[in-house]
Amino acid sequence: MRTAIRWCLTTFLVIALSVAGSATVSAHAVLVSSDPIENASLPTNPEQVSATFNEQMQPAFAAMTVIGPDGSQWSDGQVLVQGSTLSVGVRPQGPAGTYTVNYRATSADGHVVSGSWSYLVTEAPATPAAPPSGAPATDEPVTTAPAAPAAPAEGIPVWPFILGASLIVVAGALWAVRRRL
């Protein structure tokens, strides 16, 4: 009887420790910094925007867009992934107002990370730029809905399910041992 209880407790302890140690392994990429920083106030549009994460990012399927106050896309060119940093160019001569940078990328562990941040351009260009293709060409103001906050990039944690299954196995083993006696 004592051997069976020791075996069950040892099994439970091994499973519990393996679940506790997996918390750091299941961590996902997190945005560490952005350029320009969130809610920055700039006189003109930057030449590019970038997002830096706490781990390497995969170049496949990376996306980054800059949406201007007119509702048009102001990002220019392909997204560049260099290690843990994503970046994309921004077209010059954008109108004054709030710009929103949206990103979506895959981290080294295969988890998709997405989100957004905004910055403000305070001065209108001396000569306004032509609207990007697909944008309205009128002088009427364009109203856009405010950007929705990015959903957390985390899913349901696995450890409660592993712990529950472990408890069921241990309880079944104890029941079987007691039934034999």
Secondary structure by P-SEA (a helix, b strand, c coil): caaaaaaaaaaaaaaaaaaaaaccccccccccccccccccccccccccccccccbbbbccbbbbbbbcccccccccccccccccbbbbbbbccccccbbbbbbbbbccccccccccccccccccccccccccccccccccbbbbcccccccccccccaaaaaaaaaaaaaaaaaaaaaaac
